[in-house]
Each structure stands twice: as C-alpha cells, then as structure tokens.
Amino acid sequence: MRRHVDHNIYGIVPLELYMQTKDKRYLDFRQVAGGQAVGATRCQRSERPDPFWIDDMYMITILQVQAFRATGDRVYLDRAALEMVAYLDKLQQPNGLFFHGVNAPHFWGRGDGWIAAGMPELLSELPAITPSEPGSWKATRR
C-alpha cells in the first residue's frame, strides 16, 4: 500500500495510548503507524511535485506534536514548526485565507478549518522564543 499523508492521523492513537499507559509497545508502534511522517516531514521530501495541500497542515502537524508530547523529544516539535512555516509560505494568501494546494489555487472552507485545527495544537506546545535566540525557528514571514 502506498503511503499517504492522511495516514498520519492513525499514528496519534498509539502515541496517546502510550501517554495514558506508559506501555512501550505503543511508543514503538509510532514507527509503523506514523511511518515516515514521524521522520522527515513533507517539505523535506519530494514524494510528488506538489506536496503542499491545506489538509496536510493538520495531518502532519498533529502527528509531530503528538510524538513530541509522548517522547519529549524536541525534534518532533521542530519538524512541526518548520512544516507549518513551509505550508504557510506556500498556501496562505494576502487575504489570510489558504489555497487548497499549490496547483489548486482556490479557497476551500474546510481547508481553512484544517489549519484552524492544526495551528493551535502546534502553538500550545511551542515555547516562547524570539527570532534572535540560538536554535529558534526561522519563522519570519515575508
């Protein structure tokens, strides 16, 4: 079966079970359920010419944030933040809304809902940083 970004959502369940039970079997399962998504993010891979779709902003972010919550490993939070910035740069329009995709330049109300669901999950975990701090994300917008 070919991996699809929407499969990321299944990775959050074993991570939540791990956080509730501390049973390491669920933590190890993240490599199966989350697969590549817990590793490199979409903006770091070139699986298809147009990897930027608005619903991915939730699917990718929630798995990375959940992996951070379960493990405390900042690499997952860094990936989520970098991914979100890449998607914001590619899809957000001057009016604040988001295109469905890079090659789908139309607004999609449900798509804006995906970002509205994903962004607070990420922001709830990000530490307060200033752009001048070493190791801070290069999240400056143009």
N, C-alpha and C positions, 0 to 999 in steps of 0.2 A: 504494500500500500504506500502510495506517495504521501510524504509529509505535507501538511498544510498548516498555515499559521493558526487557523481556527482550532487545531488540535491542542494548542497551548492551554486552553481553558481546562482540559482534563487534568493537567499537571497540578492545579491548585488544590484538588481534593486530597491527594495523599500528603501534600505538604501541610494542609490543615489538620489531617488526622495525626501526623507526626507531632504538631504543636499541641494537640489535645492529649495524646497518649505517650509521647516520647518513645514510641516503638520505632526503632531504627529501620525496620523493614519499609516503612512509609517514606522515610527520608531517602533511602536508596532508590525507591520507585521513581523519584523525580527524573532520574536519567532515562527511564522508559517513557513515562507519561509526558514529561516536558521535553524530552529528547534534545534536539539541537537548540531549542529555544532557551533552555537554561544555560546553554553555552553561548555561542556567538549570536548576536541579535541580527535582525533582518537588514539593518543598514550596514552591517559588516559583511554580509554575504550577498552573492549575486545569483540567487536561485532563478530569477526571472528578470527580464529587462525592467519591469515596473513593480518593484516590491512595496510600493507605498500605497496603501489603501486605508481609509479612515477607520474602519473597524479594527484593523491591526493595532491601532493606538491603545485599544483596551486589551486585546488578546495577549499581546506581547508584554505590556506593562504589568498587568495583573500577575502573570506568572513570575516575572522577575522580582516584583515586590514581595510576592508570597514566598519565594525562595529566600529572599533577604530576611523576612520575618522568621522563617523556620530555622535558618542557619546562622543569622547574624553576620554573614559574610558580605561585606560592603561591595564586592564585585557585582553582585546582582542589582544592588541599588544604583551603582554607577551605570550599568548597562541600561537599566530602565530609564534613567535620566537622559543618557546620550541618545537613546532610541526616541524618546519623546521629543527632544530638541530637533532631531533629524526630520521627524514627521511634521512638526510644527513648521519648520523651514520649507518643506516641500508642499504642504497641503493648505496651510492657513492663508486666507485671502485678506486683503486690506480691510474688508468689512467685518472681520473677525470670524466669519464662518469658514468652513473647511470644504474643499472639493472632495468628492468621493475617492478619487485617485489621481495620480499624476496624469494618466492618459484618460481620465474620466472627469473632465473639467465641468462638473455640475454639482450643485449643492444637494445634499442628501440629509434630510432632517434627522433620520435615525442615526446617521453617521455622526452628526454633531452630538447626539446622545452618547455615542461610544466614547468620544473624547471627554464629555461631561462626566462619565463614569470612571474613566481611567485616570484622568488628571488628579482628582482628589486622593485616590489611592496612593499615587506617587508622592504628592505633596505632603500627605500625612506622615510619610516616613523620612523625607529629606531633612537633613539638618539645616539649620540656618547657616548660610555661608555668604561670603562676599566675594565678588569676582577676583579680588586681589589675593585671596588665600591660596597657598600652595595646595595643589591637588583638587582645587574646586573645578566644577564643570565649566567648560567654555560654552555657556548657555546664553551668550549675548545674541539678541535678535537684531536683524537689520531693519 
